[in-house]
Each structure stands twice: as C-alpha cells, then as structure tokens.
C-alpha cells in the first residue's frame, strides 16, 4: 500500500493512505519502530459534539 500523505515534526511521523487512514506511526525516532505495524486505522475529528471519520464512505 503506498503511503500518500506523510505528516511529521521530527519526533512523530504519521503516514496516511489514499482513504486518509493512518498506516504508519513512528515515535519517538522516525524510521525505527512502526507502532501501527502497517495495519490501517481511521482518523476522525470531533467538533461541536459531532465526530466525523475520514474514509471512503
């Protein structure tokens, strides 16, 4: 699965795929240990009492 959107700050790196699911989590050393093991999990935003999750639906 290609990693499409990398987001990081030097200590934390998140890689999102085409459906905006997080595929990789690296912390505290980028490139050493992948805490998600490549399995996808979803990203959501909570605003004004409503939660919206990113994904194909």
ABEGO torsion letter per residue (X at the ends): XBBABBBBAGABBBBBBAAGBBABBBOABBGABBAAGGBBBBBBBBBGGBBBBBEAX
